[in-house]
Amino acid sequence: MIRIKEIKLPLDCSQEDLKAACVKILRCKDSDIKSVEVVKKAVDSRNKDNVFFVFNADVTMTDGEERFVKASRYKNLEITEPYVYVSPPVRRTSALRPVVAGFGPAGFFAALILARADLKPIVLERGEDVDTRTRQVRDFWLNHNLNTESNVQFGEGGAGTFSDGKLTTGIKDGLCRKVIDELIEHGAPEEIGYSATPHIGTDRLGGVVKKFREEIISLGGEVLFGTRLTDLIIANKSIQGVSYITRDGKRSDMECDTLLLCIGHSARDTVEMLYSRGLNIVQKPFSMGVRIEHPRQVIDRAQYGSFASHPALGAAVYKMACHPEHGRGAYTFCMCPGGTVVAAPSEENRMCVNGMSEYARDGENSNSAILVGIEPPDFGSSHPLAGIDLQRKTEEKAFVLGGGSYAAPCQLVGDFLNGEKSKKLGSVKATCPTGVTPGDIRECLPKKITDTIADAVVRMGRMLKGFDMPQAVLTAPEARSSSPVRILRSDILQSNIRGIYPCGEGAGYAGGIVSAAVDGIKCAHAVLTDENDDMW
Ligand SMILES: Cc1cc2nc3c(=O)[nH]c(=O)nc-3n(C[C@H](O)[C@H](O)[C@H](O)COP(=O)(O)OP(=O)(O)OC[C@H]3O[C@@H](n4cnc5c(N)ncnc54)[C@H](O)[C@@H]3O)c2cc1C
């Protein structure tokens, strides 16, 4: 195949236009080209008077690809080979079925790989299946009945199920392609395979995860919902079994010699248990901040100028960061174009927020987090779990500041920058489903964070017109951007207890859906290859 990069075409271009561009670049006849496949599609909106698409395409010729590459004067092209995923050989000999705790992206990708290798994994998931969970989350948003076992953080699909389902990632790993291909194979929209800002949307994610579950079960695996890992049975520095509790309160033990811990960044009770059982856990830097909301039109116009309403564009995205000379940096995170702020707690009397969008991204507002890095010295103690304490304290203050019924504290940008309490909202409607309470968000977040955010909002307002508009709404706190702990693991991905594989975001090895899924695949590969180590 010939990969042609940076093909510039107008917003209303067609597949025929793309082929014609390839014919022109390769100086060949139309009939010489067997197929043209889009492998990347991005928007170039640097010049607001001329917004266009940029494509990378893989072209399969009927014959003589080398010859056409040599003859072309176009610089951005190369011969390329399609990505091929290779599963490692299965050297594992144990007859015991591996146990996977958690059915988020790390867990369901790990379980899929183990199931396809005929290991019949048993998945323990404390939350409920996605349909039940969706009802429970809607009940919480509507009636403020928080289910601490099945909510925005816990349940089938993991933390990312009520999200924009953005699939962008900072990691460069061939397995990212595998993740995207599997998501498409299980029902995700095709364009995630080539869009520069791929997303699935919360309304489609549930269906995709269900298909993973169905395949795992069809291969002899089991997925036990409403089932929480509560303890470990350890002997001679090796896992011998796990204890778990089901939704009806029944406690049981299960023999196992392999446990993949895919528990996510919010399983604080489970991390406390792991720590008490002697797993090596250390503090890990994470970030905290707020969500900022603007009318979607303001962001679309700032990014696309007069092209903002072009049907081929959809809601605009942004990604900004600022690193002031003196002081901490801040960055926008998990942007939800045409989306809403979500109430995302998992513990009683603690409040935190996050964001989500539907596939169409056609909501009235657009929002993102503005986050500031938190380092171990900020945790206030050297205890490995001190970061969790800091999150909890922040969320407790927010719960009280919001009025004590899971409404979120909020503030207008104008008031925030003037150091004034907000008494009421303005033209921008706040979308947090449990409601908001105007006030002063400085009362629930560390000063280092709010000072940095105040500086950042102004700087980002210079980068993106309208970002610092006084009517924009800040909702707090975004406290769970990633895990505040890391569960140590060796090169063969096992903890200091043999047979336990710390995996995904909760263990401190991923941030986001794709990188968690990649880590899940890697841990499953490690189980298949069953390498040994002399550390035990
Ligand atoms: C609202 C929201 C929106 C997000 N939006 C995006 C986005 O658009 N794009 C993106 O890349 N990332 C997004 N993220 C982050 C992303 O969801 C996570 O990075 C990713 O899900 C981490 O995957 P994981 O499998 O490691 O953990 P998780 O997805 O957190 O899954 C862990 C699972 O383990 C279960 N569990 C925990 N403890 C136990 C136990 N003791 N026993 C049994 N089961 C247990 C939990 O119930 C949970 O289902 C979002 C997160 C949230 C909360």
The ligand as an ORCA input file, in Angstrom:
! r2SCAN-3c Opt
* xyz 0 1
  C     -17.395     10.671     33.550
  C     -16.102     10.222     32.956
  C     -15.814     10.551     31.638
  C     -14.622     10.108     31.051
  N     -14.397     10.407     29.745
  C     -13.343      9.840     29.123
  C     -13.180      9.991     27.708
  O     -13.984     10.605     27.015
  N     -12.068      9.420     27.140
  C     -11.135      8.725     27.879
  O     -10.160      8.232     27.304
  N     -11.269      8.576     29.227
  C     -12.365      9.098     29.838
  N     -12.523      8.916     31.177
  C     -11.481      8.156     31.905
  C     -11.659      6.675     31.583
  O     -12.956      6.329     31.816
  C     -10.712      5.839     32.421
  O      -9.403      6.274     32.192
  C     -10.805      4.369     32.057
  O     -12.126      3.942     32.139
  C      -9.899      3.554     32.972
  O     -10.123      2.210     32.701
  P      -9.855      1.064     33.782
  O     -10.382     -0.188     33.176
  O      -8.449      1.107     34.222
  O     -10.725      1.468     35.062
  P     -12.269      1.793     35.191
  O     -12.870      2.134     33.894
  O     -12.383      2.767     36.282
  O     -12.932      0.392     35.615
  C     -12.704     -0.174     36.856
  C     -13.855     -1.112     37.163
  O     -13.495     -1.886     38.324
  C     -14.632     -2.056     39.120
  N     -14.194     -2.318     40.486
  C     -13.577     -1.452     41.339
  N     -13.315     -2.054     42.518
  C     -13.766     -3.330     42.391
  C     -13.789     -4.457     43.274
  N     -13.280     -4.383     44.513
  N     -14.353     -5.615     42.842
  C     -14.877     -5.700     41.579
  N     -14.895     -4.655     40.701
  C     -14.335     -3.505     41.105
  C     -15.388     -0.742     38.980
  O     -16.745     -0.914     39.299
  C     -15.145     -0.375     37.515
  O     -16.199     -0.821     36.693
  C     -13.694      9.350     31.807
  C     -13.966      9.028     33.148
  C     -15.165      9.455     33.718
  C     -15.455      9.094     35.144
*
